[in-house]
Amino acid sequence: MAEKMITITLVKSPYGRKPNQTLTLKALGLTKRNQQVEKPDNEAVRGMVATVQHLVEVKE
């Protein structure tokens, strides 16, 4: 069975944010606004998204 994927889009700039939020975005692979990445829908990724929920948009 294929693992569920989520699409994460960076909608706000990481400039001027706390260092842990900037590093979380880099770990997700998001470096530029409007950039999208697909990640597996698991607890680790959901936790990372929760850290930067005000900067990203998630689609399932």
PyMOL Python script that loads the backbone (N, CA, C, O; Angstrom):
from pymol import cmd

cmd.read_pdbstr("""\
ATOM      1  N   MET A   1       0.836  -1.177   0.000  1.00  0.00           N
ATOM      2  CA  MET A   1       0.000   0.000   0.000  1.00  0.00           C
ATOM      3  C   MET A   1       0.885   1.247   0.000  1.00  0.00           C
ATOM      4  O   MET A   1       1.828   1.349   0.785  1.00  0.00           O
ATOM      5  N   ALA A   2       0.577   2.176  -0.873  1.00  0.00           N
ATOM      6  CA  ALA A   2       1.369   3.398  -0.986  1.00  0.00           C
ATOM      7  C   ALA A   2       1.097   4.325   0.200  1.00  0.00           C
ATOM      8  O   ALA A   2      -0.027   4.444   0.687  1.00  0.00           O
ATOM      9  N   GLU A   3       2.167   4.971   0.638  1.00  0.00           N
ATOM     10  CA  GLU A   3       2.039   5.892   1.760  1.00  0.00           C
ATOM     11  C   GLU A   3       1.396   7.193   1.293  1.00  0.00           C
ATOM     12  O   GLU A   3       1.667   7.670   0.191  1.00  0.00           O
ATOM     13  N   LYS A   4       0.540   7.762   2.141  1.00  0.00           N
ATOM     14  CA  LYS A   4      -0.108   9.026   1.817  1.00  0.00           C
ATOM     15  C   LYS A   4       0.921  10.142   1.754  1.00  0.00           C
ATOM     16  O   LYS A   4       1.890  10.151   2.513  1.00  0.00           O
ATOM     17  N   MET A   5       0.704  11.083   0.843  1.00  0.00           N
ATOM     18  CA  MET A   5       1.609  12.213   0.689  1.00  0.00           C
ATOM     19  C   MET A   5       0.837  13.511   0.923  1.00  0.00           C
ATOM     20  O   MET A   5      -0.365  13.589   0.668  1.00  0.00           O
ATOM     21  N   ILE A   6       1.544  14.522   1.410  1.00  0.00           N
ATOM     22  CA  ILE A   6       0.966  15.849   1.548  1.00  0.00           C
ATOM     23  C   ILE A   6       1.832  16.833   0.771  1.00  0.00           C
ATOM     24  O   ILE A   6       3.044  16.653   0.653  1.00  0.00           O
ATOM     25  N   THR A   7       1.195  17.875   0.241  1.00  0.00           N
ATOM     26  CA  THR A   7       1.902  18.921  -0.482  1.00  0.00           C
ATOM     27  C   THR A   7       1.995  20.138   0.425  1.00  0.00           C
ATOM     28  O   THR A   7       0.984  20.628   0.928  1.00  0.00           O
ATOM     29  N   ILE A   8       3.208  20.619   0.628  1.00  0.00           N
ATOM     30  CA  ILE A   8       3.450  21.758   1.502  1.00  0.00           C
ATOM     31  C   ILE A   8       3.949  22.912   0.644  1.00  0.00           C
ATOM     32  O   ILE A   8       4.904  22.757  -0.118  1.00  0.00           O
ATOM     33  N   THR A   9       3.301  24.075   0.769  1.00  0.00           N
ATOM     34  CA  THR A   9       3.653  25.263   0.005  1.00  0.00           C
ATOM     35  C   THR A   9       4.074  26.367   0.966  1.00  0.00           C
ATOM     36  O   THR A   9       3.380  26.647   1.943  1.00  0.00           O
ATOM     37  N   LEU A  10       5.206  26.987   0.687  1.00  0.00           N
ATOM     38  CA  LEU A  10       5.665  28.116   1.492  1.00  0.00           C
ATOM     39  C   LEU A  10       4.960  29.368   0.994  1.00  0.00           C
ATOM     40  O   LEU A  10       5.168  29.774  -0.149  1.00  0.00           O
ATOM     41  N   VAL A  11       4.123  29.992   1.834  1.00  0.00           N
ATOM     42  CA  VAL A  11       3.340  31.155   1.404  1.00  0.00           C
ATOM     43  C   VAL A  11       3.852  32.458   1.997  1.00  0.00           C
ATOM     44  O   VAL A  11       3.528  33.528   1.482  1.00  0.00           O
ATOM     45  N   LYS A  12       4.639  32.401   3.063  1.00  0.00           N
ATOM     46  CA  LYS A  12       5.213  33.608   3.656  1.00  0.00           C
ATOM     47  C   LYS A  12       6.720  33.449   3.775  1.00  0.00           C
ATOM     48  O   LYS A  12       7.237  32.338   3.896  1.00  0.00           O
ATOM     49  N   SER A  13       7.404  34.563   3.740  1.00  0.00           N
ATOM     50  CA  SER A  13       8.854  34.557   3.782  1.00  0.00           C
ATOM     51  C   SER A  13       9.386  34.168   5.163  1.00  0.00           C
ATOM     52  O   SER A  13       8.806  34.550   6.179  1.00  0.00           O
ATOM     53  N   PRO A  14      10.487  33.409   5.204  1.00  0.00           N
ATOM     54  CA  PRO A  14      11.084  33.044   6.489  1.00  0.00           C
ATOM     55  C   PRO A  14      11.995  34.123   7.071  1.00  0.00           C
ATOM     56  O   PRO A  14      12.503  33.962   8.180  1.00  0.00           O
ATOM     57  N   TYR A  15      12.208  35.217   6.344  1.00  0.00           N
ATOM     58  CA  TYR A  15      13.112  36.260   6.828  1.00  0.00           C
ATOM     59  C   TYR A  15      12.560  36.903   8.091  1.00  0.00           C
ATOM     60  O   TYR A  15      11.375  37.226   8.176  1.00  0.00           O
ATOM     61  N   GLY A  16      13.439  37.082   9.067  1.00  0.00           N
ATOM     62  CA  GLY A  16      13.056  37.712  10.317  1.00  0.00           C
ATOM     63  C   GLY A  16      12.374  36.780  11.295  1.00  0.00           C
ATOM     64  O   GLY A  16      11.894  37.228  12.337  1.00  0.00           O
ATOM     65  N   ARG A  17      12.319  35.501  10.987  1.00  0.00           N
ATOM     66  CA  ARG A  17      11.680  34.523  11.869  1.00  0.00           C
ATOM     67  C   ARG A  17      12.714  33.945  12.823  1.00  0.00           C
ATOM     68  O   ARG A  17      13.915  34.168  12.676  1.00  0.00           O
ATOM     69  N   LYS A  18      12.222  33.205  13.794  1.00  0.00           N
ATOM     70  CA  LYS A  18      13.116  32.564  14.757  1.00  0.00           C
ATOM     71  C   LYS A  18      13.989  31.534  14.043  1.00  0.00           C
ATOM     72  O   LYS A  18      13.565  30.932  13.056  1.00  0.00           O
ATOM     73  N   PRO A  19      15.202  31.334  14.541  1.00  0.00           N
ATOM     74  CA  PRO A  19      16.119  30.403  13.868  1.00  0.00           C
ATOM     75  C   PRO A  19      15.573  28.982  13.742  1.00  0.00           C
ATOM     76  O   PRO A  19      15.818  28.319  12.734  1.00  0.00           O
ATOM     77  N   ASN A  20      14.840  28.502  14.744  1.00  0.00           N
ATOM     78  CA  ASN A  20      14.322  27.131  14.642  1.00  0.00           C
ATOM     79  C   ASN A  20      13.281  27.014  13.529  1.00  0.00           C
ATOM     80  O   ASN A  20      13.157  25.954  12.915  1.00  0.00           O
ATOM     81  N   GLN A  21      12.538  28.079  13.260  1.00  0.00           N
ATOM     82  CA  GLN A  21      11.550  28.042  12.179  1.00  0.00           C
ATOM     83  C   GLN A  21      12.241  28.050  10.822  1.00  0.00           C
ATOM     84  O   GLN A  21      11.820  27.342   9.907  1.00  0.00           O
ATOM     85  N   THR A  22      13.293  28.840  10.687  1.00  0.00           N
ATOM     86  CA  THR A  22      14.049  28.872   9.433  1.00  0.00           C
ATOM     87  C   THR A  22      14.689  27.518   9.153  1.00  0.00           C
ATOM     88  O   THR A  22      14.668  27.039   8.019  1.00  0.00           O
ATOM     89  N   LEU A  23      15.255  26.905  10.182  1.00  0.00           N
ATOM     90  CA  LEU A  23      15.888  25.600  10.013  1.00  0.00           C
ATOM     91  C   LEU A  23      14.863  24.515   9.700  1.00  0.00           C
ATOM     92  O   LEU A  23      15.155  23.586   8.946  1.00  0.00           O
ATOM     93  N   THR A  24      13.678  24.622  10.267  1.00  0.00           N
ATOM     94  CA  THR A  24      12.617  23.662   9.974  1.00  0.00           C
ATOM     95  C   THR A  24      12.207  23.748   8.515  1.00  0.00           C
ATOM     96  O   THR A  24      11.996  22.721   7.870  1.00  0.00           O
ATOM     97  N   LEU A  25      12.090  24.960   7.987  1.00  0.00           N
ATOM     98  CA  LEU A  25      11.738  25.127   6.571  1.00  0.00           C
ATOM     99  C   LEU A  25      12.814  24.534   5.669  1.00  0.00           C
ATOM    100  O   LEU A  25      12.500  23.896   4.665  1.00  0.00           O
ATOM    101  N   LYS A  26      14.078  24.741   6.020  1.00  0.00           N
ATOM    102  CA  LYS A  26      15.165  24.170   5.220  1.00  0.00           C
ATOM    103  C   LYS A  26      15.129  22.650   5.271  1.00  0.00           C
ATOM    104  O   LYS A  26      15.392  21.987   4.267  1.00  0.00           O
ATOM    105  N   ALA A  27      14.805  22.095   6.435  1.00  0.00           N
ATOM    106  CA  ALA A  27      14.724  20.642   6.566  1.00  0.00           C
ATOM    107  C   ALA A  27      13.577  20.077   5.728  1.00  0.00           C
ATOM    108  O   ALA A  27      13.660  18.954   5.230  1.00  0.00           O
ATOM    109  N   LEU A  28      12.519  20.850   5.578  1.00  0.00           N
ATOM    110  CA  LEU A  28      11.399  20.425   4.730  1.00  0.00           C
ATOM    111  C   LEU A  28      11.722  20.607   3.246  1.00  0.00           C
ATOM    112  O   LEU A  28      11.024  20.065   2.389  1.00  0.00           O
ATOM    113  N   GLY A  29      12.770  21.366   2.941  1.00  0.00           N
ATOM    114  CA  GLY A  29      13.149  21.589   1.548  1.00  0.00           C
ATOM    115  C   GLY A  29      12.533  22.841   0.961  1.00  0.00           C
ATOM    116  O   GLY A  29      12.488  22.997  -0.259  1.00  0.00           O
ATOM    117  N   LEU A  30      12.055  23.741   1.821  1.00  0.00           N
ATOM    118  CA  LEU A  30      11.424  24.969   1.355  1.00  0.00           C
ATOM    119  C   LEU A  30      12.381  26.140   1.554  1.00  0.00           C
ATOM    120  O   LEU A  30      12.741  26.472   2.684  1.00  0.00           O
ATOM    121  N   THR A  31      12.791  26.762   0.450  1.00  0.00           N
ATOM    122  CA  THR A  31      13.728  27.877   0.545  1.00  0.00           C
ATOM    123  C   THR A  31      13.185  29.151  -0.085  1.00  0.00           C
ATOM    124  O   THR A  31      13.642  30.242   0.257  1.00  0.00           O
ATOM    125  N   LYS A  32      12.221  29.042  -0.998  1.00  0.00           N
ATOM    126  CA  LYS A  32      11.686  30.208  -1.694  1.00  0.00           C
ATOM    127  C   LYS A  32      10.171  30.241  -1.567  1.00  0.00           C
ATOM    128  O   LYS A  32       9.527  29.200  -1.442  1.00  0.00           O
ATOM    129  N   ARG A  33       9.605  31.450  -1.599  1.00  0.00           N
ATOM    130  CA  ARG A  33       8.148  31.574  -1.537  1.00  0.00           C
ATOM    131  C   ARG A  33       7.499  30.877  -2.725  1.00  0.00           C
ATOM    132  O   ARG A  33       8.060  30.832  -3.820  1.00  0.00           O
ATOM    133  N   ASN A  34       6.319  30.339  -2.492  1.00  0.00           N
ATOM    134  CA  ASN A  34       5.508  29.627  -3.488  1.00  0.00           C
ATOM    135  C   ASN A  34       6.146  28.314  -3.940  1.00  0.00           C
ATOM    136  O   ASN A  34       5.673  27.703  -4.899  1.00  0.00           O
ATOM    137  N   GLN A  35       7.189  27.879  -3.281  1.00  0.00           N
ATOM    138  CA  GLN A  35       7.808  26.594  -3.599  1.00  0.00           C
ATOM    139  C   GLN A  35       6.974  25.483  -2.958  1.00  0.00           C
ATOM    140  O   GLN A  35       6.469  25.640  -1.846  1.00  0.00           O
ATOM    141  N   GLN A  36       6.834  24.372  -3.659  1.00  0.00           N
ATOM    142  CA  GLN A  36       6.058  23.240  -3.158  1.00  0.00           C
ATOM    143  C   GLN A  36       6.933  22.010  -3.053  1.00  0.00           C
ATOM    144  O   GLN A  36       7.814  21.782  -3.882  1.00  0.00           O
ATOM    145  N   VAL A  37       6.679  21.215  -2.017  1.00  0.00           N
ATOM    146  CA  VAL A  37       7.337  19.925  -1.860  1.00  0.00           C
ATOM    147  C   VAL A  37       6.295  18.898  -1.450  1.00  0.00           C
ATOM    148  O   VAL A  37       5.290  19.233  -0.822  1.00  0.00           O
ATOM    149  N   GLU A  38       6.540  17.656  -1.805  1.00  0.00           N
ATOM    150  CA  GLU A  38       5.687  16.557  -1.375  1.00  0.00           C
ATOM    151  C   GLU A  38       6.438  15.738  -0.357  1.00  0.00           C
ATOM    152  O   GLU A  38       7.576  15.327  -0.583  1.00  0.00           O
ATOM    153  N   LYS A  39       5.792  15.506   0.768  1.00  0.00           N
ATOM    154  CA  LYS A  39       6.394  14.744   1.860  1.00  0.00           C
ATOM    155  C   LYS A  39       5.411  13.676   2.305  1.00  0.00           C
ATOM    156  O   LYS A  39       4.205  13.825   2.110  1.00  0.00           O
ATOM    157  N   PRO A  40       5.912  12.595   2.904  1.00  0.00           N
ATOM    158  CA  PRO A  40       5.003  11.571   3.429  1.00  0.00           C
ATOM    159  C   PRO A  40       4.211  12.124   4.598  1.00  0.00           C
ATOM    160  O   PRO A  40       4.709  12.940   5.374  1.00  0.00           O
ATOM    161  N   ASP A  41       2.976  11.674   4.716  1.00  0.00           N
ATOM    162  CA  ASP A  41       2.093  12.135   5.792  1.00  0.00           C
ATOM    163  C   ASP A  41       2.332  11.278   7.028  1.00  0.00           C
ATOM    164  O   ASP A  41       1.660  10.269   7.240  1.00  0.00           O
ATOM    165  N   ASN A  42       3.308  11.700   7.847  1.00  0.00           N
ATOM    166  CA  ASN A  42       3.584  10.976   9.084  1.00  0.00           C
ATOM    167  C   ASN A  42       3.733  11.974  10.232  1.00  0.00           C
ATOM    168  O   ASN A  42       3.680  13.186  10.021  1.00  0.00           O
ATOM    169  N   GLU A  43       3.916  11.468  11.422  1.00  0.00           N
ATOM    170  CA  GLU A  43       3.957  12.328  12.610  1.00  0.00           C
ATOM    171  C   GLU A  43       5.140  13.289  12.596  1.00  0.00           C
ATOM    172  O   GLU A  43       5.005  14.430  13.037  1.00  0.00           O
ATOM    173  N   ALA A  44       6.287  12.856  12.104  1.00  0.00           N
ATOM    174  CA  ALA A  44       7.473  13.702  12.083  1.00  0.00           C
ATOM    175  C   ALA A  44       7.256  14.920  11.189  1.00  0.00           C
ATOM    176  O   ALA A  44       7.567  16.046  11.577  1.00  0.00           O
ATOM    177  N   VAL A  45       6.728  14.691  10.006  1.00  0.00           N
ATOM    178  CA  VAL A  45       6.489  15.795   9.071  1.00  0.00           C
ATOM    179  C   VAL A  45       5.380  16.695   9.602  1.00  0.00           C
ATOM    180  O   VAL A  45       5.470  17.918   9.487  1.00  0.00           O
ATOM    181  N   ARG A  46       4.340  16.107  10.179  1.00  0.00           N
ATOM    182  CA  ARG A  46       3.252  16.914  10.739  1.00  0.00           C
ATOM    183  C   ARG A  46       3.755  17.797  11.877  1.00  0.00           C
ATOM    184  O   ARG A  46       3.289  18.926  12.030  1.00  0.00           O
ATOM    185  N   GLY A  47       4.691  17.306  12.671  1.00  0.00           N
ATOM    186  CA  GLY A  47       5.268  18.110  13.740  1.00  0.00           C
ATOM    187  C   GLY A  47       6.068  19.274  13.194  1.00  0.00           C
ATOM    188  O   GLY A  47       6.028  20.377  13.741  1.00  0.00           O
ATOM    189  N   MET A  48       6.799  19.027  12.108  1.00  0.00           N
ATOM    190  CA  MET A  48       7.565  20.095  11.481  1.00  0.00           C
ATOM    191  C   MET A  48       6.630  21.156  10.901  1.00  0.00           C
ATOM    192  O   MET A  48       6.900  22.353  11.001  1.00  0.00           O
ATOM    193  N   VAL A  49       5.540  20.711  10.300  1.00  0.00           N
ATOM    194  CA  VAL A  49       4.565  21.645   9.739  1.00  0.00           C
ATOM    195  C   VAL A  49       3.912  22.460  10.855  1.00  0.00           C
ATOM    196  O   VAL A  49       3.651  23.650  10.678  1.00  0.00           O
ATOM    197  N   ALA A  50       3.651  21.840  11.983  1.00  0.00           N
ATOM    198  CA  ALA A  50       3.039  22.555  13.110  1.00  0.00           C
ATOM    199  C   ALA A  50       3.951  23.674  13.613  1.00  0.00           C
ATOM    200  O   ALA A  50       3.463  24.703  14.081  1.00  0.00           O
ATOM    201  N   THR A  51       5.257  23.485  13.522  1.00  0.00           N
ATOM    202  CA  THR A  51       6.212  24.503  13.959  1.00  0.00           C
ATOM    203  C   THR A  51       6.135  25.749  13.082  1.00  0.00           C
ATOM    204  O   THR A  51       6.344  26.862  13.566  1.00  0.00           O
ATOM    205  N   VAL A  52       5.838  25.570  11.810  1.00  0.00           N
ATOM    206  CA  VAL A  52       5.805  26.703  10.870  1.00  0.00           C
ATOM    207  C   VAL A  52       4.428  26.851  10.216  1.00  0.00           C
ATOM    208  O   VAL A  52       4.329  27.274   9.064  1.00  0.00           O
ATOM    209  N   GLN A  53       3.381  26.508  10.941  1.00  0.00           N
ATOM    210  CA  GLN A  53       2.042  26.508  10.363  1.00  0.00           C
ATOM    211  C   GLN A  53       1.584  27.875   9.865  1.00  0.00           C
ATOM    212  O   GLN A  53       0.735  27.956   8.977  1.00  0.00           O
ATOM    213  N   HIS A  54       2.133  28.945  10.423  1.00  0.00           N
ATOM    214  CA  HIS A  54       1.761  30.293  10.008  1.00  0.00           C
ATOM    215  C   HIS A  54       2.485  30.732   8.729  1.00  0.00           C
ATOM    216  O   HIS A  54       2.192  31.794   8.181  1.00  0.00           O
ATOM    217  N   LEU A  55       3.426  29.918   8.261  1.00  0.00           N
ATOM    218  CA  LEU A  55       4.190  30.269   7.053  1.00  0.00           C
ATOM    219  C   LEU A  55       3.870  29.368   5.862  1.00  0.00           C
ATOM    220  O   LEU A  55       4.240  29.687   4.732  1.00  0.00           O
ATOM    221  N   VAL A  56       3.190  28.251   6.098  1.00  0.00           N
ATOM    222  CA  VAL A  56       2.959  27.274   5.034  1.00  0.00           C
ATOM    223  C   VAL A  56       1.482  26.977   4.870  1.00  0.00           C
ATOM    224  O   VAL A  56       0.654  27.294   5.724  1.00  0.00           O
ATOM    225  N   GLU A  57       1.178  26.347   3.722  1.00  0.00           N
ATOM    226  CA  GLU A  57      -0.154  25.862   3.427  1.00  0.00           C
ATOM    227  C   GLU A  57      -0.023  24.376   3.081  1.00  0.00           C
ATOM    228  O   GLU A  57       0.863  23.987   2.320  1.00  0.00           O
ATOM    229  N   VAL A  58      -0.905  23.554   3.641  1.00  0.00           N
ATOM    230  CA  VAL A  58      -0.813  22.107   3.450  1.00  0.00           C
ATOM    231  C   VAL A  58      -2.034  21.604   2.710  1.00  0.00           C
ATOM    232  O   VAL A  58      -3.165  21.948   3.053  1.00  0.00           O
ATOM    233  N   LYS A  59      -1.801  20.780   1.683  1.00  0.00           N
ATOM    234  CA  LYS A  59      -2.870  20.114   0.935  1.00  0.00           C
ATOM    235  C   LYS A  59      -2.639  18.620   0.990  1.00  0.00           C
ATOM    236  O   LYS A  59      -1.510  18.151   0.843  1.00  0.00           O
ATOM    237  N   GLU A  60      -3.691  17.888   1.199  1.00  0.00           N
ATOM    238  CA  GLU A  60      -3.549  16.426   1.293  1.00  0.00           C
ATOM    239  C   GLU A  60      -3.811  15.761  -0.030  1.00  0.00           C
ATOM    240  O   GLU A  60      -3.735  14.537  -0.131  1.00  0.00           O
TER     241      GLU A  60
END
""", "prot")
cmd.dss("prot")
cmd.show_as("cartoon", "prot")
cmd.util.cbc("prot")
cmd.orient("prot")
